[in-house]
Structures are given as C-alpha cells and as structure tokens.
Amino acid sequence: MAVITISRQYGSGGKEIARNICDILGYSYFDKSLMVEVASEVGGLDADHVVDFSEDTYKMHSFLEKLFGRRRVKVETWKEDHSGERSLQIQSLDEEAGVGLVRDTIHAAYERGNVVIVGRGGQAILREQPGVLHVRIIAPLGARALRLKERDKITMIESTNLATRKDQVAEAYLDKFFGIDWDDPLLYHLLINTGKCDLDTAARIIVDTLPQLRTIPGA
C-alpha cells in the first residue's frame, strides 16, 4: 500500500492531477471528508468539529493579530473512560495545535495507505516514512494565471495576483509550521511542470512511477 503527497503551485493543476490519480488507482483523496473519517477513528472528533488547518485555509496574520495573540478555535471531542462511558470535552486550539491535529490524521491516513494527500505539509510530515512518493507540481506563472482566468472567469491581472498571493501564503505556512522551503527539490521524488504537459499526462507519469517506489533509495 502506497501513499502519494502532492505539493503544488496554485493554478498548476495539482488537485485535478490528484483526483485523476485516485480515479486511475482507486485511491482515496485526502480532503476534509476523509479527515473527518480518520479523525473520528483516532481522536473521537465528529464532522462538525474537525479543523482543517492547511495552506488553503491559512491566512498570514495582520500586525494586530501578531501583536495581541494568535487565532484560536474551540473543538469538541468525545472521550471514553475505562467503563466505556463517553463524555464530551471542549478544548481550545491555536493554529499550532490545529496543525498538530492535521499531522495526526495524516499519519493515520498513511497507516491506512492507498491515499493521495494534496498540500497540508504532507511532504514534511511523511518525509521519513517508507512507501511514500512525494511529488511537486509547478508551472510558469503565466500558464497558471491563464488556467485560473478561464476557471474563475476573472481578468488576467486578477488571476496573476491570485496565484502569486496563494503561493506566498502556502510558502509562509510550510515555513512556519514545518520549517521547510516548499521549492526545495530535495523534498520530492518527482517534479512535474504542467506548462510542458497536460494534466492527464502528469497523472499518468505519477501512476507509472509508483510501482518503482520500492527501488528508489530512501523511499
């Protein structure tokens, strides 16, 4: 059973590639719904209280937020004692604790296997785990902006700014919580430029590489 992590520049098609891979291989896509399922198994969290701290939801804080404290959220967890009786407990989580929950669910998903994890620091969380193929999806800014322009029906200037801003946030998220430079090629087995190939071809390259994973040193 293998796991694939995908790190992607915004607008490079990483999510679409991941879903194509899942369709081809019958793998699970690690999204909020799978997080809920895994978290309910390992941590007693229900669907209404799973907090998905990822680079897609992370916001770089304003000066006032940095000055007066971090954002916090409250989550409810069911705890079971030795007699089997369940009780509801409420805990307050800051961002680092929230990322810790994401980390735990990713490790649990890894134990399940046959899953594709997009973003969320998967390349860092599972960096030392065997049986994981780490992939980076990139594309020239112009190509990404054009894809976003067509998808979101916005102007080229807006799509360029959107891609740039999203990349900056993702980079800050991964640096802050995992201490990695997401552009470091040494984090990945494969780097695919979707400015040079279409998304179906990119998915097929990853699928074709997966059987060779056991022969890759350190994989």
GIDAKA-V608588 format. One line per field, one symbol per residue. burial: b if it has 24 or more other C-alpha atoms within 12 Angstrom, else e. A space follows every 10 residues. Layout:
burial=???
This chain:
burial=ebbbbbbbbb bbbbbbbbbb bbeebebbbb bbebbbbbbb ebbbbbeebb bbbbbbebbb eeeeeeeeee eeeebebbee eeeeeeeeee eeeebbebbb bbbbbbbbbb eebbbbbbbb bbbbbbbeee bbbbbbbbbb bbbbbbbbee eeeeeeeebb ebbbbbbbbb bbbbeebbee bbbeeebbbb bbbbbeebbe ebbebbbebb eebeeeeeb
